[in-house]
Amino acid sequence: MSRVPDLKPVVVTRAETSDGPLTRELKSLGLPTLLWPAVSVTPADPGPLTAALAALRSFGWIVFASRNAVAAVLERLPAAPPACGSRRSARRARKCCVSGAGPWTSCPTRRMRPR
């Protein structure tokens, strides 16, 4: 679809490339876009997260506030000690509850819950 003249651009505040899903959809509607990311997500020092995962049994709850936090933990779980990372031991311990704030954060946390 061709660009409609005299339309003001739609400002995309999420961190995505010029061919990201939202920008691509807006462009397909013929809308001009301006990328202006309001938040930038960069990797943090993994040390504190690794230490927390090693002490997972000492926590009663883990509540995630963002999908990025869920992804970071899921990425590190294979590096967790066998006592915390295996499903068998998770079923035995079952002391740590996992939750997310909101539907988009809660959905990926379901993969972390012991079965």
N, C-alpha and C positions, 0 to 999 in steps of 0.2 A: 504494500500500500504506500502511496506517495505521501510525503509530509505535507500537512495542511499549513498554508502560509499564515503568518501573523499569530501563531499559537505560541504562548510562553512555554518555556521548557518545564517538564516535570522534574523536580529535584529528587534524585534517588539517594537516600541517606544511608542505605545499607552498604556494607563493604562488599562490593562485587565488581567484576570487570565489566567492560563495555558490552560484553556479550553474555552477561549474567542473566538468570531467569526473569527477574523483574524488568530489567532494562530491555531485554529482548522482547518481552510481551508488550511493553509500552511502545517500542519502535514498530512492532507489527501492527499496532493500531494507528500508526502514522503520527505519533506524538514525539516531539523533540525531547531529549533527555539531557540532564546535567548531573554527572556523578559528583556527589559531595558527601563522602562517607563521614558520618558523625562519630562512629566508633571504629576503632581498629583493634583487631584481636591478634595478639602476638604470643608465641610460646613463652611460658614462664620457666623459671628454674625448676626442674623436675624433682629436686631434692626433697622439699617439704611434702610434696604429694607422695613420693615413694615411701617416705618415712611414715606418713599417715596410713597408707595402704598396708604397710608392714604391721601396724598396730590396729588393724581393722576391728578386731574383736573387742577393743576397748571402747568403741563407739556404740551408742544406742541408736543413733539416727545419722543418716547422711541425706541432706536435703540440697538438691541442686537448683540453682537459680538461672542457669542457662544451658542450652544445648552444647555450647562449647565446653563447658565444665564436664558434662556427661561424656563427651567425646574424649576429652583428656584422660579421664579415669578409665574408660573402656580401653583406651590405647595402652595404659600402664598396667592393667590387671594381669596380663600374662606374666609380667615381671614380679608380681606379688608372690610371697612365699606360698608353698603348697598348702599350708594350713589355712590360708585365707582364700586362695584362688580356686581350689577344686570344689566342684559341686557337692561332692560327698561330704567334705568337711563343713561346707556352708550349711548343708542341711542339718548337721549335728549342732553347729554353733547357733545358727539362726537367731542371733542376738541383735544384729544390726539391721535396722529397717532402712529402706531406700525410698525416697520420694523426690518429686520435682515440683517446682512452683509453676503451675499452668500446664495446659495440655501439650504444648509443643516441647516442653522440657520433660514432662512426665512420661511421654511415649517412649523415648529411648531408654529411660531408666528401667523399664520392664525387662529388658535383656539382662539386667544386673541382679534381679531378684532370685534368690535360691528357689529351686523347684522341689 
